[in-house]
Amino acid sequence: MKILVPVKRVVDYNVKIRVRPDGSGVELANVKMSMNPFDEIAVEEAIRLKEKGKATEIVAVSIGPAQSAETIRTALAMGADRGILVRTDQTVEPLAVAKILKAIIANENPGLVIMGKQAIDDDANQTGQMLGALIGWAQGTFASKVELGEGTVDVTREVDGGLQTVSLKLPAIVTTDLRLNEPRYASLPNIMKAKKKPLDETSAEALGVDLSPRLKVIKTAEPPVRQAGVKVGSIADLVAKLKNEAGVL
Amino acid sequence: MIRDPDTLQAFVSQLRRFVEERLIPREAEVAETDRIPPDIVSEMREMGLFGMSIPEDFGGLGLTMEEEVTVAFEFGRTSPAFRSLVGTNNGIGSQGIVIDGTPEQKAYYLPRLASGEIVGSFALTEPDVGSDAGSLRTNARRVDGGYVINGTKRYITNAPHAGLFTVFARTDPDSKHAGGVSAFLVDGGTPGLKIGKIDKKMGQKGAHTADVIFEDCFVPESALLGGRENVGFKTAMKVLDRGRLHIGAVCVGVAYRLIEESLRYAMDRKQFGQPISEFQLVQAMLADSRTEAYAGKAMVLETARRKDLGENVATDAACCKLFCSEMVGRVADRAVQIHGGAGYIAEYAVERFYRDVRLFRIYEGTSQIQQLVIARNMVKEARA
């Protein structure tokens, strides 16, 4: 079985995000970029399935500028077999990503798509679900455990209030949560081998997808600076403040 | 050999994460238990860290000197004990074979060293022999089919874990100088080879040294490094430049870590109503440390590049080892000072590093030996 793993190039999780002075977005110039951490978990899960002999090929896909090839190389260094870069310099919204993935799935026929539940840049948490709707596959989102059976996959989901296990018929889409696994570090020998693995490049036009944005960003702003608290003299004071000022009692 | 900035960058950023996420959180555990956890050892194997300097033909990564020091800058950012475990395989424990080994010796040992299947150890120092390697006492007597080795080696890094010892022993009993010394490749567990108790050291807990004792230890003729007698000391000398640059780079890495720790503490710790990083006398210490660390980094990189171009860097490699090891001593001292009372408490990393870095001025040639090497080379060049 072939597994498709979409990987996104995002601002590294260690970077302190700064909003551009004109409020049009966040500063990306000279900022360290890495693979979205949830996507790393997706790549790791796919590799583990392959190591267990349950998958035969892992294809990593990234949609973005030329540098997204580096993100694919990271997936290849971890253990993916080949990559597809859908090159574009435009902003790509979740719906457009889902449409592109749909087109790629039509070409590749994977048995399973494993992807991050969300990217840490826009935190949209939509692509997996939109893709499920577009292609009519079953979806298991927020996975903390994935068990592949014969023609089925059991996905344990992290939901409010606990865990829920769903059994899906393949082909299916799984989106990863934080506790699914701990991704491996790419070794230098594998980083060097990854250079020789195939990486194809295509475009949204070639796949027949219109990328024009459906959403408009009106303003991007830093979160307000936290104000200093106050000390109250007594419990009576506290209760009075909660009642009259905070309005929570 | 990478020779490709993107790939090197990809590896360095993976290593940085590995150091940050896996090694730094385990430092205190390593210091307390005096051992590197087995899961970390196997992760280091998987990442290829044992074979960085071993040629690609033998399963290593064949890093250039510049690439190796770039990696060492990152690796230096955590306890030197982690690096010490892979240090001998990348340095003195393998380079003798890389440089002077016979094709059979290379084919047999290098892939095992590169994968980390065996740890290599370099057995030169003796109870009465340090830098004066010419006065070596351990001897190898020729017998039918091989040699019998007798003698004691001291402070041998990684000896308790080693599967291979590069042993220096006198093969010409009449010679009283370095010319009568040969190098032997002795497998761990060879009858007649004993490992002493693990030494109790001031710092670098988790990195182990011990005595290695040879009592009528028989080795076959094929164990003679390079198949030639009386050139062992020359072999030992050839691996020194690489080792000195490597140690210089590790010192730079540790210095940057100490500066990070100091800066974080200084910005956090408040006295007289403001962070101590606002005080000029603390700022002076931070600035001096940063400047010196940068100078060390620049000289190590420059020398490494020139070594890759094939230039003779013996003098400058000694300069790097001398400056960087002394530099990190000063940086560690300032780091403790900036931490104030906290810097003297074992809970803070700087207390441990302060003890750890003391060794850098001693091993792989003391600062005084480096001074001699540098000055003697200067005089020799001026005379030539």
Interface residues (C-beta under 8 A of the other chain):
Chain A: S34 E70 R73 T74 A77 R184 Y185 A186 S187 L188 P189 I191 M192 K195
Chain B: I2 D4 D6 T7 A10 F11 S13 Q14 L15 R17 F18 R22 E43 E46 M47 G48 M52 L61
